[in-house]
Amino acid sequence: MDQAQTVMVTDDTLTMDLSDGRTVSVPLTWFPRLLHGTSAERNNWRFIGDGEGMHWMDLDEDISVENLILGQPSGESQKSLQKWLKAREKN
């Protein structure tokens, strides 16, 4: 399995450099929690599983390298996302 080596999140893109030399870039709209996060929240992440994925602590988001390679966006339901967004408004 390929591992992430570097990760960059902009206002509209998630880009990852992989151990095999590939770069994968996907629209941030695929991951609504990242899309709705602040720049500081997006940049507060860590590798998990020896680089098999990333975890964003502030946004409670996990993204695997495999899902990005396969072109799979977040599987979070709209109901779950709306509940999360509503909880953010209270803070």
PDB file of N, CA, C and O in Angstrom:
ATOM      1  N   MET A   1       0.849  -1.194   0.000  1.00  0.00           N
ATOM      2  CA  MET A   1       0.000   0.000   0.000  1.00  0.00           C
ATOM      3  C   MET A   1       0.878   1.234   0.000  1.00  0.00           C
ATOM      4  O   MET A   1       1.857   1.316   0.741  1.00  0.00           O
ATOM      5  N   ASP A   2       0.520   2.188  -0.834  1.00  0.00           N
ATOM      6  CA  ASP A   2       1.254   3.442  -0.880  1.00  0.00           C
ATOM      7  C   ASP A   2       1.002   4.246   0.384  1.00  0.00           C
ATOM      8  O   ASP A   2      -0.054   4.149   1.010  1.00  0.00           O
ATOM      9  N   GLN A   3       1.985   5.027   0.735  1.00  0.00           N
ATOM     10  CA  GLN A   3       1.874   5.860   1.925  1.00  0.00           C
ATOM     11  C   GLN A   3       1.974   7.328   1.539  1.00  0.00           C
ATOM     12  O   GLN A   3       2.666   7.702   0.593  1.00  0.00           O
ATOM     13  N   ALA A   4       1.257   8.149   2.308  1.00  0.00           N
ATOM     14  CA  ALA A   4       1.341   9.596   2.110  1.00  0.00           C
ATOM     15  C   ALA A   4       2.660  10.088   2.677  1.00  0.00           C
ATOM     16  O   ALA A   4       3.090   9.648   3.743  1.00  0.00           O
ATOM     17  N   GLN A   5       3.294  10.993   1.968  1.00  0.00           N
ATOM     18  CA  GLN A   5       4.531  11.582   2.456  1.00  0.00           C
ATOM     19  C   GLN A   5       4.342  13.046   2.811  1.00  0.00           C
ATOM     20  O   GLN A   5       4.884  13.524   3.807  1.00  0.00           O
ATOM     21  N   THR A   6       3.574  13.757   1.996  1.00  0.00           N
ATOM     22  CA  THR A   6       3.248  15.145   2.298  1.00  0.00           C
ATOM     23  C   THR A   6       1.774  15.371   1.970  1.00  0.00           C
ATOM     24  O   THR A   6       1.204  14.727   1.089  1.00  0.00           O
ATOM     25  N   VAL A   7       1.181  16.298   2.702  1.00  0.00           N
ATOM     26  CA  VAL A   7      -0.226  16.633   2.508  1.00  0.00           C
ATOM     27  C   VAL A   7      -0.345  18.152   2.521  1.00  0.00           C
ATOM     28  O   VAL A   7       0.256  18.824   3.359  1.00  0.00           O
ATOM     29  N   MET A   8      -1.125  18.684   1.586  1.00  0.00           N
ATOM     30  CA  MET A   8      -1.378  20.121   1.555  1.00  0.00           C
ATOM     31  C   MET A   8      -2.866  20.336   1.329  1.00  0.00           C
ATOM     32  O   MET A   8      -3.469  19.719   0.452  1.00  0.00           O
ATOM     33  N   VAL A   9      -3.447  21.214   2.126  1.00  0.00           N
ATOM     34  CA  VAL A   9      -4.869  21.542   1.985  1.00  0.00           C
ATOM     35  C   VAL A   9      -4.975  23.036   1.728  1.00  0.00           C
ATOM     36  O   VAL A   9      -4.502  23.851   2.520  1.00  0.00           O
ATOM     37  N   THR A  10      -5.604  23.383   0.610  1.00  0.00           N
ATOM     38  CA  THR A  10      -5.869  24.793   0.300  1.00  0.00           C
ATOM     39  C   THR A  10      -7.361  25.035   0.498  1.00  0.00           C
ATOM     40  O   THR A  10      -8.067  24.165   1.008  1.00  0.00           O
ATOM     41  N   ASP A  11      -7.839  26.197   0.103  1.00  0.00           N
ATOM     42  CA  ASP A  11      -9.261  26.504   0.237  1.00  0.00           C
ATOM     43  C   ASP A  11     -10.143  25.638  -0.654  1.00  0.00           C
ATOM     44  O   ASP A  11     -11.344  25.522  -0.411  1.00  0.00           O
ATOM     45  N   ASP A  12      -9.551  25.022  -1.695  1.00  0.00           N
ATOM     46  CA  ASP A  12     -10.379  24.234  -2.596  1.00  0.00           C
ATOM     47  C   ASP A  12      -9.817  22.875  -3.003  1.00  0.00           C
ATOM     48  O   ASP A  12     -10.448  22.163  -3.785  1.00  0.00           O
ATOM     49  N   THR A  13      -8.640  22.498  -2.489  1.00  0.00           N
ATOM     50  CA  THR A  13      -8.000  21.259  -2.927  1.00  0.00           C
ATOM     51  C   THR A  13      -7.270  20.550  -1.787  1.00  0.00           C
ATOM     52  O   THR A  13      -6.668  21.188  -0.923  1.00  0.00           O
ATOM     53  N   LEU A  14      -7.336  19.222  -1.805  1.00  0.00           N
ATOM     54  CA  LEU A  14      -6.520  18.373  -0.938  1.00  0.00           C
ATOM     55  C   LEU A  14      -5.519  17.678  -1.844  1.00  0.00           C
ATOM     56  O   LEU A  14      -5.912  16.969  -2.771  1.00  0.00           O
ATOM     57  N   THR A  15      -4.232  17.872  -1.590  1.00  0.00           N
ATOM     58  CA  THR A  15      -3.178  17.299  -2.411  1.00  0.00           C
ATOM     59  C   THR A  15      -2.248  16.473  -1.540  1.00  0.00           C
ATOM     60  O   THR A  15      -1.861  16.888  -0.448  1.00  0.00           O
ATOM     61  N   MET A  16      -1.894  15.287  -2.049  1.00  0.00           N
ATOM     62  CA  MET A  16      -1.050  14.384  -1.291  1.00  0.00           C
ATOM     63  C   MET A  16       0.040  13.819  -2.203  1.00  0.00           C
ATOM     64  O   MET A  16      -0.243  13.367  -3.313  1.00  0.00           O
ATOM     65  N   ASP A  17       1.284  13.849  -1.727  1.00  0.00           N
ATOM     66  CA  ASP A  17       2.385  13.194  -2.423  1.00  0.00           C
ATOM     67  C   ASP A  17       2.550  11.809  -1.813  1.00  0.00           C
ATOM     68  O   ASP A  17       2.602  11.659  -0.593  1.00  0.00           O
ATOM     69  N   LEU A  18       2.632  10.788  -2.684  1.00  0.00           N
ATOM     70  CA  LEU A  18       2.712   9.404  -2.237  1.00  0.00           C
ATOM     71  C   LEU A  18       4.138   8.862  -2.325  1.00  0.00           C
ATOM     72  O   LEU A  18       4.990   9.408  -3.025  1.00  0.00           O
ATOM     73  N   SER A  19       4.369   7.777  -1.597  1.00  0.00           N
ATOM     74  CA  SER A  19       5.696   7.176  -1.528  1.00  0.00           C
ATOM     75  C   SER A  19       6.164   6.633  -2.875  1.00  0.00           C
ATOM     76  O   SER A  19       7.368   6.475  -3.079  1.00  0.00           O
ATOM     77  N   ASP A  20       5.241   6.342  -3.805  1.00  0.00           N
ATOM     78  CA  ASP A  20       5.640   5.823  -5.114  1.00  0.00           C
ATOM     79  C   ASP A  20       5.901   6.923  -6.142  1.00  0.00           C
ATOM     80  O   ASP A  20       6.154   6.639  -7.313  1.00  0.00           O
ATOM     81  N   GLY A  21       5.837   8.193  -5.694  1.00  0.00           N
ATOM     82  CA  GLY A  21       6.128   9.313  -6.579  1.00  0.00           C
ATOM     83  C   GLY A  21       4.907   9.995  -7.171  1.00  0.00           C
ATOM     84  O   GLY A  21       5.022  11.070  -7.760  1.00  0.00           O
ATOM     85  N   ARG A  22       3.734   9.382  -7.023  1.00  0.00           N
ATOM     86  CA  ARG A  22       2.517  10.009  -7.540  1.00  0.00           C
ATOM     87  C   ARG A  22       2.071  11.141  -6.630  1.00  0.00           C
ATOM     88  O   ARG A  22       2.383  11.174  -5.440  1.00  0.00           O
ATOM     89  N   THR A  23       1.329  12.067  -7.227  1.00  0.00           N
ATOM     90  CA  THR A  23       0.655  13.129  -6.493  1.00  0.00           C
ATOM     91  C   THR A  23      -0.836  13.005  -6.799  1.00  0.00           C
ATOM     92  O   THR A  23      -1.239  12.945  -7.960  1.00  0.00           O
ATOM     93  N   VAL A  24      -1.640  12.966  -5.752  1.00  0.00           N
ATOM     94  CA  VAL A  24      -3.084  12.861  -5.893  1.00  0.00           C
ATOM     95  C   VAL A  24      -3.688  14.166  -5.403  1.00  0.00           C
ATOM     96  O   VAL A  24      -3.359  14.642  -4.317  1.00  0.00           O
ATOM     97  N   SER A  25      -4.568  14.739  -6.202  1.00  0.00           N
ATOM     98  CA  SER A  25      -5.207  15.992  -5.840  1.00  0.00           C
ATOM     99  C   SER A  25      -6.705  15.847  -6.076  1.00  0.00           C
ATOM    100  O   SER A  25      -7.132  15.423  -7.150  1.00  0.00           O
ATOM    101  N   VAL A  26      -7.505  16.200  -5.065  1.00  0.00           N
ATOM    102  CA  VAL A  26      -8.957  16.082  -5.173  1.00  0.00           C
ATOM    103  C   VAL A  26      -9.600  17.389  -4.705  1.00  0.00           C
ATOM    104  O   VAL A  26      -9.011  18.135  -3.923  1.00  0.00           O
ATOM    105  N   PRO A  27     -10.811  17.657  -5.191  1.00  0.00           N
ATOM    106  CA  PRO A  27     -11.501  18.876  -4.746  1.00  0.00           C
ATOM    107  C   PRO A  27     -11.910  18.757  -3.278  1.00  0.00           C
ATOM    108  O   PRO A  27     -12.320  17.691  -2.820  1.00  0.00           O
ATOM    109  N   LEU A  28     -11.793  19.852  -2.560  1.00  0.00           N
ATOM    110  CA  LEU A  28     -12.140  19.854  -1.146  1.00  0.00           C
ATOM    111  C   LEU A  28     -13.634  19.610  -0.933  1.00  0.00           C
ATOM    112  O   LEU A  28     -14.047  19.212   0.156  1.00  0.00           O
ATOM    113  N   THR A  29     -14.437  19.844  -1.958  1.00  0.00           N
ATOM    114  CA  THR A  29     -15.874  19.571  -1.846  1.00  0.00           C
ATOM    115  C   THR A  29     -16.137  18.093  -1.570  1.00  0.00           C
ATOM    116  O   THR A  29     -17.220  17.741  -1.101  1.00  0.00           O
ATOM    117  N   TRP A  30     -15.170  17.226  -1.851  1.00  0.00           N
ATOM    118  CA  TRP A  30     -15.313  15.806  -1.544  1.00  0.00           C
ATOM    119  C   TRP A  30     -15.343  15.561  -0.043  1.00  0.00           C
ATOM    120  O   TRP A  30     -15.862  14.541   0.411  1.00  0.00           O
ATOM    121  N   PHE A  31     -14.796  16.482   0.721  1.00  0.00           N
ATOM    122  CA  PHE A  31     -14.672  16.314   2.174  1.00  0.00           C
ATOM    123  C   PHE A  31     -15.226  17.555   2.863  1.00  0.00           C
ATOM    124  O   PHE A  31     -14.471  18.465   3.206  1.00  0.00           O
ATOM    125  N   PRO A  32     -16.542  17.597   3.068  1.00  0.00           N
ATOM    126  CA  PRO A  32     -17.203  18.796   3.589  1.00  0.00           C
ATOM    127  C   PRO A  32     -16.644  19.314   4.911  1.00  0.00           C
ATOM    128  O   PRO A  32     -16.628  20.524   5.139  1.00  0.00           O
ATOM    129  N   ARG A  33     -16.186  18.421   5.781  1.00  0.00           N
ATOM    130  CA  ARG A  33     -15.631  18.910   7.049  1.00  0.00           C
ATOM    131  C   ARG A  33     -14.371  19.736   6.804  1.00  0.00           C
ATOM    132  O   ARG A  33     -14.157  20.754   7.462  1.00  0.00           O
ATOM    133  N   LEU A  34     -13.545  19.304   5.869  1.00  0.00           N
ATOM    134  CA  LEU A  34     -12.368  20.104   5.529  1.00  0.00           C
ATOM    135  C   LEU A  34     -12.798  21.403   4.842  1.00  0.00           C
ATOM    136  O   LEU A  34     -12.239  22.469   5.099  1.00  0.00           O
ATOM    137  N   LEU A  35     -13.785  21.297   3.980  1.00  0.00           N
ATOM    138  CA  LEU A  35     -14.279  22.474   3.262  1.00  0.00           C
ATOM    139  C   LEU A  35     -14.789  23.538   4.234  1.00  0.00           C
ATOM    140  O   LEU A  35     -14.549  24.728   4.032  1.00  0.00           O
ATOM    141  N   HIS A  36     -15.491  23.113   5.286  1.00  0.00           N
ATOM    142  CA  HIS A  36     -16.049  24.049   6.258  1.00  0.00           C
ATOM    143  C   HIS A  36     -15.062  24.430   7.368  1.00  0.00           C
ATOM    144  O   HIS A  36     -15.360  25.295   8.192  1.00  0.00           O
ATOM    145  N   GLY A  37     -13.914  23.800   7.390  1.00  0.00           N
ATOM    146  CA  GLY A  37     -12.920  24.107   8.422  1.00  0.00           C
ATOM    147  C   GLY A  37     -12.151  25.373   8.122  1.00  0.00           C
ATOM    148  O   GLY A  37     -12.103  25.838   6.983  1.00  0.00           O
ATOM    149  N   THR A  38     -11.559  25.915   9.149  1.00  0.00           N
ATOM    150  CA  THR A  38     -10.691  27.077   8.971  1.00  0.00           C
ATOM    151  C   THR A  38      -9.335  26.611   8.446  1.00  0.00           C
ATOM    152  O   THR A  38      -9.028  25.419   8.476  1.00  0.00           O
ATOM    153  N   SER A  39      -8.549  27.528   7.978  1.00  0.00           N
ATOM    154  CA  SER A  39      -7.204  27.201   7.512  1.00  0.00           C
ATOM    155  C   SER A  39      -6.396  26.548   8.633  1.00  0.00           C
ATOM    156  O   SER A  39      -5.679  25.575   8.399  1.00  0.00           O
ATOM    157  N   ALA A  40      -6.512  27.079   9.837  1.00  0.00           N
ATOM    158  CA  ALA A  40      -5.785  26.509  10.983  1.00  0.00           C
ATOM    159  C   ALA A  40      -6.247  25.082  11.266  1.00  0.00           C
ATOM    160  O   ALA A  40      -5.424  24.212  11.552  1.00  0.00           O
ATOM    161  N   GLU A  41      -7.555  24.831  11.189  1.00  0.00           N
ATOM    162  CA  GLU A  41      -8.083  23.480  11.424  1.00  0.00           C
ATOM    163  C   GLU A  41      -7.618  22.520  10.336  1.00  0.00           C
ATOM    164  O   GLU A  41      -7.276  21.372  10.620  1.00  0.00           O
ATOM    165  N   ARG A  42      -7.604  22.989   9.094  1.00  0.00           N
ATOM    166  CA  ARG A  42      -7.160  22.137   7.984  1.00  0.00           C
ATOM    167  C   ARG A  42      -5.692  21.781   8.093  1.00  0.00           C
ATOM    168  O   ARG A  42      -5.279  20.703   7.664  1.00  0.00           O
ATOM    169  N   ASN A  43      -4.911  22.661   8.655  1.00  0.00           N
ATOM    170  CA  ASN A  43      -3.477  22.417   8.771  1.00  0.00           C
ATOM    171  C   ASN A  43      -3.102  21.669  10.040  1.00  0.00           C
ATOM    172  O   ASN A  43      -1.927  21.367  10.247  1.00  0.00           O
ATOM    173  N   ASN A  44      -4.071  21.364  10.893  1.00  0.00           N
ATOM    174  CA  ASN A  44      -3.819  20.622  12.129  1.00  0.00           C
ATOM    175  C   ASN A  44      -4.183  19.155  11.905  1.00  0.00           C
ATOM    176  O   ASN A  44      -5.259  18.708  12.302  1.00  0.00           O
ATOM    177  N   TRP A  45      -3.287  18.416  11.271  1.00  0.00           N
ATOM    178  CA  TRP A  45      -3.516  17.014  10.944  1.00  0.00           C
ATOM    179  C   TRP A  45      -2.282  16.208  11.313  1.00  0.00           C
ATOM    180  O   TRP A  45      -1.212  16.753  11.585  1.00  0.00           O
ATOM    181  N   ARG A  46      -2.468  14.870  11.314  1.00  0.00           N
ATOM    182  CA  ARG A  46      -1.333  13.974  11.552  1.00  0.00           C
ATOM    183  C   ARG A  46      -1.540  12.714  10.717  1.00  0.00           C
ATOM    184  O   ARG A  46      -2.666  12.360  10.369  1.00  0.00           O
ATOM    185  N   PHE A  47      -0.424  12.042  10.402  1.00  0.00           N
ATOM    186  CA  PHE A  47      -0.503  10.764   9.708  1.00  0.00           C
ATOM    187  C   PHE A  47      -1.009   9.702  10.672  1.00  0.00           C
ATOM    188  O   PHE A  47      -0.708   9.741  11.865  1.00  0.00           O
ATOM    189  N   ILE A  48      -1.776   8.760  10.153  1.00  0.00           N
ATOM    190  CA  ILE A  48      -2.208   7.603  10.935  1.00  0.00           C
ATOM    191  C   ILE A  48      -1.847   6.344  10.145  1.00  0.00           C
ATOM    192  O   ILE A  48      -1.752   6.378   8.918  1.00  0.00           O
ATOM    193  N   GLY A  49      -1.647   5.237  10.861  1.00  0.00           N
ATOM    194  CA  GLY A  49      -1.345   3.967  10.198  1.00  0.00           C
ATOM    195  C   GLY A  49      -0.093   4.007   9.359  1.00  0.00           C
ATOM    196  O   GLY A  49      -0.091   3.499   8.238  1.00  0.00           O
ATOM    197  N   ASP A  50       0.981   4.600   9.870  1.00  0.00           N
ATOM    198  CA  ASP A  50       2.250   4.690   9.131  1.00  0.00           C
ATOM    199  C   ASP A  50       2.100   5.335   7.763  1.00  0.00           C
ATOM    200  O   ASP A  50       2.729   4.910   6.794  1.00  0.00           O
ATOM    201  N   GLY A  51       1.255   6.372   7.689  1.00  0.00           N
ATOM    202  CA  GLY A  51       1.086   7.106   6.436  1.00  0.00           C
ATOM    203  C   GLY A  51      -0.005   6.554   5.536  1.00  0.00           C
ATOM    204  O   GLY A  51      -0.142   6.993   4.394  1.00  0.00           O
ATOM    205  N   GLU A  52      -0.796   5.583   6.039  1.00  0.00           N
ATOM    206  CA  GLU A  52      -1.889   5.036   5.238  1.00  0.00           C
ATOM    207  C   GLU A  52      -3.100   5.958   5.236  1.00  0.00           C
ATOM    208  O   GLU A  52      -4.058   5.723   4.499  1.00  0.00           O
ATOM    209  N   GLY A  53      -3.066   6.997   6.051  1.00  0.00           N
ATOM    210  CA  GLY A  53      -4.153   7.957   6.101  1.00  0.00           C
ATOM    211  C   GLY A  53      -3.768   9.161   6.927  1.00  0.00           C
ATOM    212  O   GLY A  53      -2.658   9.247   7.452  1.00  0.00           O
ATOM    213  N   MET A  54      -4.710  10.101   7.038  1.00  0.00           N
ATOM    214  CA  MET A  54      -4.508  11.321   7.808  1.00  0.00           C
ATOM    215  C   MET A  54      -5.711  11.521   8.717  1.00  0.00           C
ATOM    216  O   MET A  54      -6.827  11.102   8.414  1.00  0.00           O
ATOM    217  N   HIS A  55      -5.447  12.173   9.836  1.00  0.00           N
ATOM    218  CA  HIS A  55      -6.515  12.494  10.794  1.00  0.00           C
ATOM    219  C   HIS A  55      -6.444  13.979  11.110  1.00  0.00           C
ATOM    220  O   HIS A  55      -5.382  14.505  11.442  1.00  0.00           O
ATOM    221  N   TRP A  56      -7.594  14.653  11.002  1.00  0.00           N
ATOM    222  CA  TRP A  56      -7.718  16.057  11.378  1.00  0.00           C
ATOM    223  C   TRP A  56      -8.425  16.109  12.727  1.00  0.00           C
ATOM    224  O   TRP A  56      -9.628  15.862  12.814  1.00  0.00           O
ATOM    225  N   MET A  57      -7.675  16.430  13.775  1.00  0.00           N
ATOM    226  CA  MET A  57      -8.192  16.408  15.139  1.00  0.00           C
ATOM    227  C   MET A  57      -9.375  17.363  15.324  1.00  0.00           C
ATOM    228  O   MET A  57     -10.418  16.970  15.847  1.00  0.00           O
ATOM    229  N   ASP A  58      -9.212  18.600  14.901  1.00  0.00           N
ATOM    230  CA  ASP A  58     -10.228  19.632  15.134  1.00  0.00           C
ATOM    231  C   ASP A  58     -11.512  19.389  14.351  1.00  0.00           C
ATOM    232  O   ASP A  58     -12.581  19.855  14.744  1.00  0.00           O
ATOM    233  N   LEU A  59     -11.408  18.657  13.240  1.00  0.00           N
ATOM    234  CA  LEU A  59     -12.553  18.452  12.357  1.00  0.00           C
ATOM    235  C   LEU A  59     -13.129  17.040  12.460  1.00  0.00           C
ATOM    236  O   LEU A  59     -14.129  16.725  11.815  1.00  0.00           O
ATOM    237  N   ASP A  60     -12.499  16.197  13.268  1.00  0.00           N
ATOM    238  CA  ASP A  60     -12.925  14.804  13.436  1.00  0.00           C
ATOM    239  C   ASP A  60     -13.084  14.134  12.075  1.00  0.00           C
ATOM    240  O   ASP A  60     -14.120  13.542  11.773  1.00  0.00           O
ATOM    241  N   GLU A  61     -12.034  14.241  11.260  1.00  0.00           N
ATOM    242  CA  GLU A  61     -12.052  13.700   9.891  1.00  0.00           C
ATOM    243  C   GLU A  61     -10.864  12.771   9.699  1.00  0.00           C
ATOM    244  O   GLU A  61      -9.738  13.108  10.066  1.00  0.00           O
ATOM    245  N   ASP A  62     -11.114  11.604   9.124  1.00  0.00           N
ATOM    246  CA  ASP A  62     -10.069  10.658   8.741  1.00  0.00           C
ATOM    247  C   ASP A  62     -10.199  10.399   7.253  1.00  0.00           C
ATOM    248  O   ASP A  62     -11.301  10.180   6.750  1.00  0.00           O
ATOM    249  N   ILE A  63      -9.069  10.424   6.541  1.00  0.00           N
ATOM    250  CA  ILE A  63      -9.067  10.164   5.107  1.00  0.00           C
ATOM    251  C   ILE A  63      -7.942   9.190   4.819  1.00  0.00           C
ATOM    252  O   ILE A  63      -6.802   9.406   5.229  1.00  0.00           O
ATOM    253  N   SER A  64      -8.266   8.111   4.107  1.00  0.00           N
ATOM    254  CA  SER A  64      -7.250   7.114   3.779  1.00  0.00           C
ATOM    255  C   SER A  64      -6.646   7.392   2.402  1.00  0.00           C
ATOM    256  O   SER A  64      -7.299   7.938   1.513  1.00  0.00           O
ATOM    257  N   VAL A  65      -5.389   7.003   2.257  1.00  0.00           N
ATOM    258  CA  VAL A  65      -4.715   7.115   0.969  1.00  0.00           C
ATOM    259  C   VAL A  65      -5.471   6.276  -0.059  1.00  0.00           C
ATOM    260  O   VAL A  65      -5.671   6.712  -1.193  1.00  0.00           O
ATOM    261  N   GLU A  66      -5.889   5.079   0.332  1.00  0.00           N
ATOM    262  CA  GLU A  66      -6.594   4.186  -0.576  1.00  0.00           C
ATOM    263  C   GLU A  66      -7.847   4.840  -1.151  1.00  0.00           C
ATOM    264  O   GLU A  66      -8.089   4.760  -2.356  1.00  0.00           O
ATOM    265  N   ASN A  67      -8.643   5.484  -0.304  1.00  0.00           N
ATOM    266  CA  ASN A  67      -9.865   6.128  -0.799  1.00  0.00           C
ATOM    267  C   ASN A  67      -9.558   7.259  -1.776  1.00  0.00           C
ATOM    268  O   ASN A  67     -10.283   7.453  -2.752  1.00  0.00           O
ATOM    269  N   LEU A  68      -8.483   8.005  -1.514  1.00  0.00           N
ATOM    270  CA  LEU A  68      -8.120   9.072  -2.453  1.00  0.00           C
ATOM    271  C   LEU A  68      -7.689   8.489  -3.790  1.00  0.00           C
ATOM    272  O   LEU A  68      -8.088   8.990  -4.841  1.00  0.00           O
ATOM    273  N   ILE A  69      -6.878   7.434  -3.763  1.00  0.00           N
ATOM    274  CA  ILE A  69      -6.425   6.806  -4.999  1.00  0.00           C
ATOM    275  C   ILE A  69      -7.606   6.262  -5.790  1.00  0.00           C
ATOM    276  O   ILE A  69      -7.630   6.347  -7.018  1.00  0.00           O
ATOM    277  N   LEU A  70      -8.589   5.700  -5.082  1.00  0.00           N
ATOM    278  CA  LEU A  70      -9.767   5.132  -5.739  1.00  0.00           C
ATOM    279  C   LEU A  70     -10.801   6.187  -6.141  1.00  0.00           C
ATOM    280  O   LEU A  70     -11.809   5.867  -6.771  1.00  0.00           O
ATOM    281  N   GLY A  71     -10.545   7.448  -5.774  1.00  0.00           N
ATOM    282  CA  GLY A  71     -11.462   8.532  -6.138  1.00  0.00           C
ATOM    283  C   GLY A  71     -12.752   8.515  -5.349  1.00  0.00           C
ATOM    284  O   GLY A  71     -13.805   8.883  -5.870  1.00  0.00           O
ATOM    285  N   GLN A  72     -12.683   8.086  -4.086  1.00  0.00           N
ATOM    286  CA  GLN A  72     -13.871   8.002  -3.249  1.00  0.00           C
ATOM    287  C   GLN A  72     -13.974   9.201  -2.307  1.00  0.00           C
ATOM    288  O   GLN A  72     -13.137   9.365  -1.419  1.00  0.00           O
ATOM    289  N   PRO A  73     -14.985  10.029  -2.493  1.00  0.00           N
ATOM    290  CA  PRO A  73     -15.195  11.155  -1.586  1.00  0.00           C
ATOM    291  C   PRO A  73     -15.727  10.670  -0.242  1.00  0.00           C
ATOM    292  O   PRO A  73     -15.973   9.479  -0.051  1.00  0.00           O
ATOM    293  N   SER A  74     -15.897  11.588   0.664  1.00  0.00           N
ATOM    294  CA  SER A  74     -16.421  11.289   1.997  1.00  0.00           C
ATOM    295  C   SER A  74     -17.751  10.549   1.886  1.00  0.00           C
ATOM    296  O   SER A  74     -18.583  10.856   1.032  1.00  0.00           O
ATOM    297  N   GLY A  75     -17.930   9.582   2.754  1.00  0.00           N
ATOM    298  CA  GLY A  75     -19.178   8.846   2.770  1.00  0.00           C
ATOM    299  C   GLY A  75     -20.128   9.331   3.853  1.00  0.00           C
ATOM    300  O   GLY A  75     -21.140   8.689   4.136  1.00  0.00           O
ATOM    301  N   GLU A  76     -19.794  10.477   4.464  1.00  0.00           N
ATOM    302  CA  GLU A  76     -20.631  10.998   5.543  1.00  0.00           C
ATOM    303  C   GLU A  76     -22.004  11.402   5.015  1.00  0.00           C
ATOM    304  O   GLU A  76     -22.121  12.031   3.964  1.00  0.00           O
ATOM    305  N   SER A  77     -23.031  11.033   5.757  1.00  0.00           N
ATOM    306  CA  SER A  77     -24.391  11.387   5.350  1.00  0.00           C
ATOM    307  C   SER A  77     -24.647  12.876   5.560  1.00  0.00           C
ATOM    308  O   SER A  77     -23.975  13.527   6.361  1.00  0.00           O
ATOM    309  N   GLN A  78     -25.623  13.402   4.834  1.00  0.00           N
ATOM    310  CA  GLN A  78     -26.003  14.808   5.001  1.00  0.00           C
ATOM    311  C   GLN A  78     -26.520  15.064   6.410  1.00  0.00           C
ATOM    312  O   GLN A  78     -26.274  16.126   6.981  1.00  0.00           O
ATOM    313  N   LYS A  79     -27.229  14.104   6.965  1.00  0.00           N
ATOM    314  CA  LYS A  79     -27.749  14.248   8.326  1.00  0.00           C
ATOM    315  C   LYS A  79     -26.606  14.398   9.331  1.00  0.00           C
ATOM    316  O   LYS A  79     -26.660  15.257  10.211  1.00  0.00           O
ATOM    317  N   SER A  80     -25.583  13.570   9.201  1.00  0.00           N
ATOM    318  CA  SER A  80     -24.432  13.641  10.093  1.00  0.00           C
ATOM    319  C   SER A  80     -23.688  14.962   9.914  1.00  0.00           C
ATOM    320  O   SER A  80     -23.295  15.598  10.892  1.00  0.00           O
ATOM    321  N   LEU A  81     -23.497  15.370   8.665  1.00  0.00           N
ATOM    322  CA  LEU A  81     -22.799  16.629   8.392  1.00  0.00           C
ATOM    323  C   LEU A  81     -23.565  17.808   8.970  1.00  0.00           C
ATOM    324  O   LEU A  81     -22.965  18.692   9.582  1.00  0.00           O
ATOM    325  N   GLN A  82     -24.886  17.836   8.786  1.00  0.00           N
ATOM    326  CA  GLN A  82     -25.690  18.942   9.319  1.00  0.00           C
ATOM    327  C   GLN A  82     -25.623  18.990  10.839  1.00  0.00           C
ATOM    328  O   GLN A  82     -25.571  20.075  11.419  1.00  0.00           O
ATOM    329  N   LYS A  83     -25.625  17.847  11.485  1.00  0.00           N
ATOM    330  CA  LYS A  83     -25.500  17.789  12.943  1.00  0.00           C
ATOM    331  C   LYS A  83     -24.145  18.357  13.376  1.00  0.00           C
ATOM    332  O   LYS A  83     -24.063  19.110  14.346  1.00  0.00           O
ATOM    333  N   TRP A  84     -23.087  17.993  12.652  1.00  0.00           N
ATOM    334  CA  TRP A  84     -21.745  18.481  12.959  1.00  0.00           C
ATOM    335  C   TRP A  84     -21.666  19.997  12.750  1.00  0.00           C
ATOM    336  O   TRP A  84     -21.099  20.708  13.580  1.00  0.00           O
ATOM    337  N   LEU A  85     -22.232  20.491  11.646  1.00  0.00           N
ATOM    338  CA  LEU A  85     -22.209  21.930  11.373  1.00  0.00           C
ATOM    339  C   LEU A  85     -22.975  22.703  12.449  1.00  0.00           C
ATOM    340  O   LEU A  85     -22.534  23.768  12.880  1.00  0.00           O
ATOM    341  N   LYS A  86     -24.102  22.177  12.874  1.00  0.00           N
ATOM    342  CA  LYS A  86     -24.900  22.823  13.902  1.00  0.00           C
ATOM    343  C   LYS A  86     -24.126  22.893  15.229  1.00  0.00           C
ATOM    344  O   LYS A  86     -24.184  23.900  15.936  1.00  0.00           O
ATOM    345  N   ALA A  87     -23.412  21.828  15.553  1.00  0.00           N
ATOM    346  CA  ALA A  87     -22.612  21.810  16.779  1.00  0.00           C
ATOM    347  C   ALA A  87     -21.482  22.846  16.702  1.00  0.00           C
ATOM    348  O   ALA A  87     -21.125  23.451  17.713  1.00  0.00           O
ATOM    349  N   ARG A  88     -20.921  23.051  15.500  1.00  0.00           N
ATOM    350  CA  ARG A  88     -19.853  24.049  15.323  1.00  0.00           C
ATOM    351  C   ARG A  88     -20.373  25.463  15.550  1.00  0.00           C
ATOM    352  O   ARG A  88     -19.652  26.320  16.063  1.00  0.00           O
ATOM    353  N   GLU A  89     -21.627  25.705  15.168  1.00  0.00           N
ATOM    354  CA  GLU A  89     -22.217  27.040  15.334  1.00  0.00           C
ATOM    355  C   GLU A  89     -22.311  27.426  16.811  1.00  0.00           C
ATOM    356  O   GLU A  89     -22.220  28.601  17.167  1.00  0.00           O
ATOM    357  N   LYS A  90     -22.494  26.423  17.654  1.00  0.00           N
ATOM    358  CA  LYS A  90     -22.638  26.675  19.101  1.00  0.00           C
ATOM    359  C   LYS A  90     -21.310  27.048  19.752  1.00  0.00           C
ATOM    360  O   LYS A  90     -21.287  27.669  20.814  1.00  0.00           O
ATOM    361  N   ASN A  91     -20.218  26.672  19.123  1.00  0.00           N
ATOM    362  CA  ASN A  91     -18.885  26.950  19.696  1.00  0.00           C
ATOM    363  C   ASN A  91     -18.365  28.247  19.270  1.00  0.00           C
ATOM    364  O   ASN A  91     -17.262  28.629  19.662  1.00  0.00           O
TER     365      ASN A  91
END
